[in-house]
Amino acid sequence: MSKIRVAVFGCGAIAQRRHIPEYAANPNVELVAFADPLKERAEEVAAQYGAKAYTDYKELLKNEKLDAVSVCTPNYLHASMSIDAANAGLHVLVEKPMATTKEEGEQMIEAARKSGVFLMVGHNQRLMPPHVKAKEILDSGKLGKVLTFRTSFGHGGPESWSVDGRDSWFFRKDEAIMGAMGDLGVHKSDFIRYLLNDEIVEVAGFIGTVHKEGTDVDDNATCIVRMKNGAVGTLMASWTHYRSGDNGTVLWCENGCMKIGTVEGDEVIVELTNGTVETYKVGAMATNEKQVPSGVIDAFVESILTNTPPQISGEEGLRSLNVILGAFESQDTGKIVKL
C-alpha cells in the first residue's frame, strides 16, 4: 500500500515535539510539506525530512498532492485551516481546543462530512496508559457507580513549553482566545467524559488571570460540573502550578476510591472499601519535560489506513469544547450554565 502523504500546518512546539516525530516514526507515512508563517521555521523542519516549506498553507494545499494534514496552529486558526483542508478532500487532525466557538466546531464537522473525510481532535489524554487502565477498571464495574470526583491539569505555563517562550501566541488573546482553560481544561473535560462514559450537563466556572502579568488570557480555572448520571466533581486547569505540575484524577465510587496519576504520575491506585489496595504501574503520562509518544498520530493514521472513523471525532471534540465554553459563560454571567 502506498504511504499516506501528510502536511503539517504550524511548526511550533506541539508539531516539533509530537506530530512531526510521530509521523516520521510511522512507516505508513510520508511527510510531504510544512507550512509556517515564519519561513525559517518551516524550512528548517522541511530540510530535516526532505519535504517542502511554505509560508502560506493555501499555497501548500494548491500545490501538493496530499492525503491528510495536521493543524498545529494558534487556536483562532484551527477552524479555517481545518475547513479548507477538508474542502480539499483531506483528512484532518486538529489540535485542541478544536475551535474557539460552537459554530466553528459545527462548520468543521460539516465540512468533513460533506467531503467524506475524517476529522480527529488531538485529545491525547484518552490514550495515556494510566487513563486507558483506569477506564478499563471503571468499566469492569468493581468500583460501582462514580459519586464524586476531582480532575486537574496544571503546569507552570506555556513559557517553558512554547518555542517562543513568554512571547508565545498562547498569551495573546486575539490568537489564543482562551488560556489555561483552552490549553488544559479542554483536555480534562474530554477525559472525564471519556472516563465516565457520560456527558457533563451543568457547569459553574471560576476563571481568571491570577498571576501571569501582562496577559488577558486566563491562567487558572476551577469548575464544578455535574454529570448526566448525577456524579458531581471539580475540574481544574492551571498555568501557575509552578515546580510541581498535576495531571491527577480521583474518583470516589460506591465501592471505594480510584486515584489516577496522583503520586508518581504513571500509576492507578484502587482502594476498595473491603480494605484491599491495588496499584497498577502501566506506563508514563506525557509531560512537558518528558515526551512519550501520544498515540494520537498512530490512531489517526490507523483510521485512514483502515477507513475507520476516529474514536476522538470532531463530534467528541465539540462536546468537550462546549463544556469549556459553558464555563466561560458561567464566569461571565455568574450563573450555573446548563449544557
FENHUPE-V865723 format. One record per pair of residues at least 24 apart in sequence whose ideal C-beta (glycine too) atoms are under 10 Angstrom apart, sorted by the first residue. I is the first residue (numbers start at 1). GAP is how many residues later the second one is. D is the distance in whole Angstrom. If there is no record, write none. Layout:
I:GAP:D
I:GAP:D
This chain:
1:27:7
1:304:7
2:26:9
2:28:9
2:65:9
3:24:8
3:25:6
3:26:6
3:27:4
3:28:10
3:29:9
3:64:9
3:298:10
4:24:6
4:25:5
4:26:7
4:27:10
4:28:10
4:62:9
4:63:5
4:64:6
4:87:8
4:296:9
4:297:6
4:300:6
4:301:7
5:24:8
5:25:5
5:26:8
5:27:5
5:28:9
5:59:8
5:60:6
5:61:5
5:62:5
5:63:7
5:64:10
5:85:9
6:24:7
6:25:6
6:26:6
6:27:9
6:28:10
6:45:9
6:60:7
6:61:7
6:62:5
6:63:7
6:64:7
6:84:9
6:85:9
6:87:9
6:291:9
6:294:9
6:295:8
6:298:9
7:24:8
7:25:6
7:26:4
7:27:7
7:28:7
7:44:8
7:45:9
7:47:9
7:50:8
7:53:6
7:54:8
7:57:6
7:59:5
7:60:9
7:61:8
7:62:5
7:63:8
7:64:10
7:78:8
7:83:8
8:24:9
8:25:8
8:26:5
8:27:7
8:28:9
8:34:9
8:37:8
8:38:10
8:41:10
8:43:9
8:49:10
8:52:10
8:60:10
8:61:7
8:62:5
8:63:8
8:64:6
8:65:10
8:85:9
9:24:9
9:25:8
9:26:5
9:27:8
9:33:10
9:45:9
9:48:5
9:51:8
9:52:9
9:60:6
9:61:7
9:62:5
9:63:6
9:64:6
9:68:8
9:69:10
9:72:5
9:73:9
9:75:9
9:76:8
9:83:10
9:85:9
9:86:10
10:24:9
10:25:7
10:26:6
10:27:9
10:31:9
10:32:9
10:47:9
10:60:8
10:61:7
10:62:4
10:63:4
10:64:8
10:67:8
10:68:10
10:71:8
10:85:8
10:159:10
11:24:8
11:25:4
11:26:10
11:27:8
11:29:10
11:30:5
11:31:6
11:32:9
11:33:8
11:34:5
11:35:9
11:42:9
11:61:7
11:62:9
11:152:8
12:24:8
12:26:9
12:29:8
12:60:6
12:61:8
12:62:9
12:83:10
12:149:10
12:150:7
12:151:5
12:152:7
12:156:8
12:157:8
12:158:10
13:59:9
13:145:8
13:147:10
13:148:6
13:149:5
13:150:5
13:151:9
13:155:8
13:157:10
13:275:9
14:56:9
14:58:5
14:59:9
14:81:6
14:82:10
14:108:8
14:147:9
14:148:9
14:149:10
14:280:10
15:26:9
15:30:8
15:55:7
15:56:10
15:57:4
15:58:9
15:80:9
15:148:9
16:25:9
16:28:10
16:29:7
16:32:10
16:56:9
16:147:7
17:144:9
17:146:9
17:269:9
17:271:9
17:274:5
17:277:9
18:52:9
18:54:8
18:77:9
18:104:8
18:106:8
18:268:8
18:273:7
18:274:10
18:275:8
18:276:5
18:278:7
18:279:7
19:51:5
19:52:9
19:53:6
19:74:8
19:76:8
19:103:8
19:275:9
19:277:8
19:278:6
19:281:9
20:25:6
20:28:8
20:29:7
20:31:10
20:50:8
20:52:9
20:277:9
21:270:8
21:272:9
21:276:9
22:48:10
22:269:10
22:271:6
22:272:7
22:273:9
22:274:8
22:275:4
22:276:7
22:278:9
22:279:9
23:26:9
23:45:9
23:47:8
23:70:10
23:274:6
23:275:9
23:277:9
23:278:8
24:24:9
24:25:6
24:273:10
25:268:8
25:272:8
25:273:9
26:271:6
26:272:6
26:274:9
26:275:5
26:276:9
26:279:10
27:274:10
28:270:9
28:273:6
28:274:9
28:276:9
28:277:6
29:38:9
29:39:9
29:268:8
29:269:10
29:271:10
29:272:6
29:275:9
29:276:10
30:36:10
30:37:9
31:39:10
32:28:9
32:32:6
32:33:8
32:34:6
32:35:9
32:36:10
32:37:10
33:24:9
33:26:10
33:27:5
33:28:9
33:30:8
33:31:5
33:32:10
33:33:8
33:36:9
34:26:8
34:36:10
34:38:10
35:24:8
35:25:5
35:26:9
35:29:10
35:34:9
35:36:10
35:37:10
35:38:9
35:46:9
36:36:9
36:37:9
37:36:9
37:40:10
38:125:10
38:126:10
41:122:8
57:24:6
57:27:7
57:28:8
58:26:7
58:30:10
60:25:10
61:24:7
61:26:9
61:27:5
61:29:8
62:26:9
64:24:10
64:26:10
66:24:5
66:25:9
67:24:6
67:50:9
67:234:10
67:237:7
68:24:7
68:25:7
68:49:8
68:50:8
68:52:10
68:232:7
68:233:8
68:235:10
68:236:6
69:24:7
69:25:9
70:24:8
70:25:8
70:50:10
70:52:8
70:226:9
70:227:8
70:230:8
71:24:6
71:27:9
71:37:10
71:50:10
71:51:9
72:50:8
73:96:9
73:102:9
74:26:10
74:94:9
74:95:4
74:96:8
74:98:8
74:100:9
74:101:4
74:102:6
74:103:9
75:24:8
75:25:5
75:29:10
75:94:8
75:95:9
75:100:7
75:101:5
75:102:5
75:103:7
75:107:6
75:108:9
75:111:10
76:24:6
76:28:9
76:93:9
76:96:9
76:97:10
76:98:7
76:99:5
76:100:7
76:101:6
77:92:10
77:98:8
78:26:8
78:27:9
78:30:8
78:43:9
78:99:10
78:239:10
79:24:9
79:25:4
79:26:7
79:27:10
79:28:6
79:29:6
79:32:9
80:24:8
80:27:9
80:28:9
81:27:10
82:25:9
82:26:5
82:27:10
82:29:7
82:30:8
82:37:7
82:39:10
82:232:9
83:24:6
83:25:6
83:26:10
83:27:9
83:28:4
83:29:9
83:32:10
83:36:10
84:27:8
85:26:9
85:27:9
85:30:9
85:32:8
85:34:9
86:24:9
86:25:4
86:26:5
86:27:9
86:28:8
86:29:5
86:30:9
86:31:5
86:32:9
86:33:7
86:228:10
87:24:6
87:25:9
87:27:8
87:28:6
87:30:9
88:27:8
88:29:9
89:26:5
89:27:8
89:28:6
90:25:8
90:27:6
90:28:10
91:24:9
91:25:10
91:26:5
91:27:5
91:28:8
91:29:8
91:209:7
91:210:9
91:212:8
91:213:5
91:219:9
92:25:7
92:26:7
92:27:5
92:28:7
92:29:9
92:208:9
92:222:8
93:25:8
93:26:8
93:27:5
93:28:8
93:29:6
93:203:7
93:204:7
93:206:9
93:207:5
93:208:9
93:210:9
93:211:10
93:217:8
93:219:9
94:25:7
94:26:7
94:27:6
94:28:7
94:220:8
94:223:8
95:26:8
95:27:5
95:28:10
95:29:10
95:201:9
96:25:6
96:26:5
96:27:6
96:28:9
96:29:9
96:86:8
96:87:8
96:88:10
96:90:5
96:91:7
96:94:7
96:200:10
96:216:9
96:221:7
96:224:8
96:225:8
96:228:10
97:24:8
97:25:10
97:26:10
97:79:10
97:80:8
97:81:7
97:84:9
97:85:5
97:86:8
97:88:9
97:89:5
97:90:9
97:92:10
97:93:9
97:220:8
97:221:10
97:223:8
97:224:5
97:227:6
97:228:9
98:24:9
98:25:9
98:88:8
98:214:10
98:216:7
98:218:9
98:219:4
98:220:7
98:222:8
98:223:6
99:78:9
99:215:9
99:218:8
99:219:8
99:222:6
99:226:10
100:75:10
100:76:9
100:77:4
100:78:7
100:82:8
100:221:8
100:224:10
100:225:9
101:76:9
101:220:9
101:224:7
102:216:7
102:219:7
102:220:6
102:223:6
102:224:10
104:214:9
104:217:9
105:209:7
105:210:9
105:212:7
105:213:4
105:214:9
105:215:10
105:216:6
105:217:8
105:220:9
106:208:9
106:209:10
106:212:7
108:206:6
108:209:9
108:210:8
109:204:8
109:205:4
109:206:6
109:208:9
109:209:7
110:204:9
111:203:9
112:201:9
112:202:6
113:201:9
113:202:10
117:187:9
118:182:8
118:185:6
118:186:7
118:189:9
118:190:9
118:191:6
118:192:6
118:195:8
118:196:9
119:190:9
119:191:8
119:193:10
119:194:7
119:195:4
119:196:9
119:198:8
119:199:10
120:176:8
120:177:10
120:179:7
120:180:5
120:183:7
120:184:9
120:189:9
120:190:4
120:191:8
120:192:6
120:193:7
120:194:7
120:196:9
120:197:8
121:65:9
121:69:8
121:175:9
121:189:8
121:191:5
121:192:7
121:193:7
121:194:9
121:195:7
121:196:3
121:197:8
121:199:8
121:200:9
122:65:10
122:172:8
122:174:5
122:175:9
122:177:10
122:178:9
122:190:8
122:195:9
123:63:8
123:64:6
123:66:10
123:67:4
123:68:8
123:70:10
123:71:8
123:171:10
123:173:8
123:188:10
123:189:5
123:193:7
123:194:7
123:197:7
124:63:8
124:66:10
124:67:10
124:161:10
124:162:7
124:168:10
124:169:9
124:170:4
124:171:6
124:172:5
124:173:9
124:175:9
124:188:9
125:26:10
125:28:8
125:59:10
125:61:10
125:62:5
125:63:8
125:65:6
125:66:4
125:67:10
125:69:8
125:70:9
125:122:8
125:124:10
125:160:8
125:161:9
125:169:9
125:171:10
125:187:10
125:195:10
126:61:9
126:64:7
126:65:6
126:67:10
126:68:5
126:69:8
126:169:8
126:170:9
126:173:9
126:185:8
126:186:6
126:190:9
127:67:10
127:159:9
127:166:9
127:167:7
127:168:4
127:169:6
127:171:9
127:172:7
127:184:9
127:185:8
128:63:9
128:119:8
128:132:9
128:133:8
128:137:10
128:138:9
128:154:9
128:155:8
128:156:8
128:157:5
128:158:7
128:164:8
128:166:8
128:167:8
129:132:10
129:137:7
129:138:10
129:139:9
129:151:9
129:152:9
129:153:4
129:154:3
129:155:7
129:156:7
129:163:9
129:166:9
130:117:9
130:118:10
130:119:9
130:130:5
130:131:5
130:132:10
130:134:10
130:135:8
130:136:6
130:137:7
130:138:5
130:150:8
130:151:9
130:152:6
130:153:7
130:154:8
130:155:6
131:60:6
131:63:8
131:64:7
131:116:9
131:118:8
131:129:7
131:130:8
131:137:9
131:151:9
131:154:8
132:62:10
132:63:10
132:136:10
132:150:8
132:151:9
132:163:9
133:127:8
133:134:9
133:135:5
133:137:10
133:147:5
133:148:9
133:149:5
133:150:9
134:57:10
134:61:6
134:115:7
134:117:8
134:124:6
134:125:9
134:126:5
134:127:9
134:134:5
134:135:10
134:136:9
134:146:9
134:148:9
135:56:10
135:59:7
135:60:5
135:61:9
135:62:8
135:125:10
135:133:10
136:132:9
136:144:9
136:146:10
137:114:10
137:121:7
137:123:10
137:131:7
137:133:6
137:141:9
137:143:8
138:57:7
138:58:7
138:59:8
138:113:7
138:115:8
138:120:7
138:122:10
138:130:10
138:132:10
139:56:9
139:58:7
141:112:10
141:113:10
141:114:9
142:111:9
142:113:7
142:114:8
142:116:10
142:128:8
142:130:8
142:136:9
143:108:7
143:109:9
143:110:4
143:111:7
143:112:5
143:113:6
143:114:8
143:115:6
143:127:7
143:128:10
143:129:8
143:130:10
144:109:5
144:110:3
144:111:4
144:112:8
144:128:10
144:129:9
145:51:10
145:84:7
145:85:8
145:86:8
145:108:6
145:109:5
145:110:9
146:46:10
146:49:9
146:50:6
146:51:10
146:52:8
146:81:8
146:83:8
146:84:9
146:85:5
146:86:10
146:87:8
146:105:5
146:106:8
146:107:5
146:108:8
146:112:9
147:83:8
147:84:6
147:85:8
147:86:9
147:104:8
147:105:5
147:106:6
147:107:7
148:82:10
148:83:6
148:84:6
148:85:6
148:86:9
148:102:9
148:103:8
148:104:5
148:105:9
149:43:7
149:46:9
149:47:8
149:76:9
149:78:9
149:82:6
149:83:8
149:84:4
149:85:8
149:86:9
149:100:7
149:101:6
149:102:5
149:103:7
149:104:9
149:108:10
149:109:9
149:111:10
150:38:10
150:42:10
150:72:10
150:83:6
150:84:5
150:85:8
150:86:7
150:98:8
150:99:7
150:100:5
150:101:9
150:102:9
150:112:10
151:34:10
151:36:9
151:37:5
151:38:9
151:40:7
151:41:5
151:44:8
151:72:10
151:74:9
151:82:7
151:83:7
151:84:6
151:85:7
151:86:10
151:95:10
151:96:9
151:97:8
151:98:4
151:99:8
151:100:9
151:109:8
152:32:9
152:33:10
152:36:7
152:70:9
152:82:8
152:83:8
152:84:4
152:85:8
152:86:7
152:89:8
152:93:10
152:94:5
152:95:7
152:96:6
152:97:7
152:98:9
152:109:10
152:110:9
153:27:9
153:30:9
153:31:4
153:32:7
153:33:9
153:34:6
153:35:5
153:38:8
153:82:9
153:83:7
153:84:6
153:85:8
153:88:9
153:92:8
153:93:7
153:94:5
153:95:9
153:96:9
154:26:8
154:30:7
154:65:10
154:66:8
154:67:10
154:82:7
154:83:7
154:84:3
154:85:7
154:86:7
154:87:3
154:88:9
154:90:9
154:91:6
154:92:5
154:93:8
154:94:9
155:25:9
155:28:9
155:29:8
155:82:10
155:83:8
155:84:7
155:85:9
155:86:6
155:87:9
155:88:10
155:89:9
155:90:4
155:91:8
155:92:8
155:132:8
155:133:6
155:134:9
156:82:9
156:83:7
156:84:7
156:85:6
156:86:5
156:87:7
156:88:9
156:89:7
156:132:8
157:26:9
157:54:9
157:55:7
157:58:10
157:62:7
157:81:9
157:82:4
157:83:7
157:84:9
157:85:8
157:131:10
158:25:7
158:54:10
158:59:10
158:61:10
158:81:7
158:130:9
159:53:9
159:80:9
160:128:6
160:129:8
161:78:10
161:126:10
161:127:5
161:128:9
162:126:10
166:46:9
166:48:9
166:49:9
170:42:10
170:45:9
170:47:7
170:69:9
171:41:7
171:43:8
171:44:4
171:45:9
171:46:6
171:48:9
171:68:10
172:43:8
172:44:9
172:45:8
173:42:7
173:43:5
173:44:5
173:45:10
174:42:10
174:43:10
175:42:9
176:39:9
176:40:10
176:41:5
176:42:10
177:40:8
177:151:10
178:29:9
178:39:6
178:40:6
178:43:9
178:59:10
178:146:7
178:147:9
178:149:10
178:150:7
179:28:9
179:29:10
179:30:7
179:33:8
179:36:7
179:37:9
179:38:3
179:39:4
179:40:6
179:41:9
179:42:8
179:58:9
179:60:7
180:27:8
180:28:10
180:29:9
180:30:10
180:32:9
180:37:8
180:38:6
180:39:5
180:40:6
180:41:6
180:56:9
180:57:4
180:58:6
180:59:4
180:60:8
180:61:10
181:24:8
181:26:6
181:36:9
181:37:5
181:38:9
181:39:9
181:40:4
181:42:8
181:54:10
181:56:5
181:57:10
181:58:10
181:142:10
181:143:5
181:144:9
181:146:7
181:147:7
181:150:9
182:35:8
182:36:8
182:39:10
182:55:9
182:139:9
182:142:7
182:143:10
182:146:9
183:34:9
183:35:9
183:36:10
183:54:7
183:56:7
184:37:8
184:52:9
184:53:4
184:54:7
184:55:8
184:57:10
184:61:10
184:62:10
184:63:9
185:33:9
185:35:10
185:36:5
185:37:10
185:38:7
185:50:7
185:51:8
185:52:3
185:53:9
185:135:9
185:138:8
185:139:5
185:142:7
185:143:10
186:51:8
186:131:9
186:134:6
186:135:6
186:136:10
186:137:8
186:138:5
186:139:10
186:141:10
187:50:8
187:60:8
187:133:8
187:137:10
188:33:10
188:35:9
188:37:10
188:46:10
188:47:5
188:48:7
188:49:6
188:59:9
188:61:8
188:132:9
188:135:9
188:136:9
189:34:8
189:36:8
189:46:6
189:48:9
189:130:8
189:131:5
189:132:8
189:133:8
189:134:4
189:135:6
189:137:9
189:138:8
190:122:8
190:126:7
190:127:7
190:129:8
190:130:4
190:131:9
190:133:8
190:134:10
191:44:9
191:56:9
191:58:7
191:69:9
191:129:9
192:33:7
192:35:8
192:39:9
192:41:7
192:43:7
192:57:7
192:59:9
192:128:9
192:131:9
193:32:10
193:34:9
193:35:10
193:123:8
193:126:6
193:127:6
193:130:8
194:117:9
194:118:9
194:122:8
194:126:9
195:54:7
195:56:8
195:63:10
195:65:8
196:31:6
196:32:9
196:33:8
196:35:7
196:37:9
196:55:8
197:30:10
197:32:9
198:29:5
198:30:5
198:31:5
198:32:9
198:33:7
199:28:7
199:29:5
199:30:9
199:120:7
199:123:10
199:124:9
199:140:8
200:25:5
200:26:7
200:27:6
200:28:8
200:31:10
200:33:9
200:35:8
200:119:8
200:120:9
200:122:9
200:123:5
200:126:8
200:127:10
200:139:6
201:24:8
201:25:6
201:26:7
201:27:5
201:28:9
201:29:10
201:122:10
201:125:10
201:136:10
201:137:7
201:138:6
202:24:4
202:25:9
202:26:10
202:30:9
202:121:10
202:124:8
202:128:9
202:134:6
202:135:7
202:136:5
202:137:7
203:32:8
203:119:9
203:120:6
203:121:9
203:122:9
203:123:5
203:124:5
203:125:10
203:126:8
203:127:6
203:128:10
203:133:7
203:134:5
203:135:9
203:136:7
204:30:10
204:122:9
204:123:8
204:126:5
204:127:9
204:130:9
204:131:8
204:132:5
204:133:7
205:30:9
205:118:9
205:119:9
205:120:10
205:121:7
205:122:3
205:123:6
205:124:8
205:125:4
205:126:5
205:127:9
205:128:10
205:131:9
205:132:8
206:30:10
206:121:9
206:124:8
206:125:7
207:30:9
207:117:9
207:120:6
207:121:6
207:123:8
207:124:4
207:125:9
208:123:7
209:30:9
209:31:10
210:28:8
210:29:9
210:30:6
211:27:10
211:28:8
211:29:5
211:31:9
212:27:6
212:28:7
215:24:10
218:109:10
218:110:8
218:113:8
221:103:9
221:106:7
221:107:9
221:110:8
222:105:9
223:100:8
223:101:9
223:103:9
223:104:5
223:105:10
223:107:8
223:108:9
224:103:10
224:106:9
224:112:8
225:98:7
225:101:9
225:102:8
225:111:10
225:114:9
226:110:9
226:112:9
226:113:10
228:111:10
235:88:8
235:89:9
235:92:8
237:87:9
237:90:9
245:42:6
245:43:7
245:44:8
247:38:6
247:39:9
247:40:7
248:37:10
260:25:9
261:24:6
265:25:9
266:26:9
